[in-house]
Amino acid sequence: MAAKKRSVPRKKAKVSDAVYPTSAVAIAARNLLNMAVVMASCGTILLTLMIVKKF
């Protein structure tokens, strides 16, 4: 009768920290930029639709 082999438990991977920690100011600036881009694109689309509707 063959002896049962015990499986070796896997080693847990180390949780690596972020290389460059992001500050709240950087996140807020990125969010503000994204919001401005979205509003500009929505405004452009709305203006285009309003112009097309007149013709």
N, C-alpha and C positions, 0 to 999 in steps of 0.2 A: 504494500500500500504506500503510495507516494505521500510524502509529507507536504502539508499545505504551506504555501509561501505567504508570508505577510506582506502586504503592499506597503511600500515606504510612503509615509505621508509627504505630500508636496510641500515645498517651501513657499511661503507667502511672498509675493512680490512686494518690494518696498514701495510705499506711496511716495512718489517724488513731488517735491514742492515745485511751484511754478518758478520758472527761471527768472522772469521779470514780474514781480508782484505789481498788479495794476492798482492804481490809486482811485479814489472816488472821483477826483477831478477829471482824470482821463476817461473814466466811464461816462461821466456826465457830459463831457465834451463830445464824445462819440455819439451818445444818444441825441444830443442837440443837433449834431450834423445830420444824423439819419432823419430826424424829424423835419429838418429844413428841406432835405432832398425830397422826402415824401410829399410835403406840402407844395413844393414847387412843381413837382410832376403832376399832382392832382389839379393844381390851379391851371397849369398849361392845358391839360385835357379838358377841363371844364370850359375854359375860354375858347378852345377850338370847337367844342360842341355848340357853344352859344353862337359862334360866328357861322358855323355850318347851318344852324337852324334858321338863321335870318335869310339864307339864300334858297 
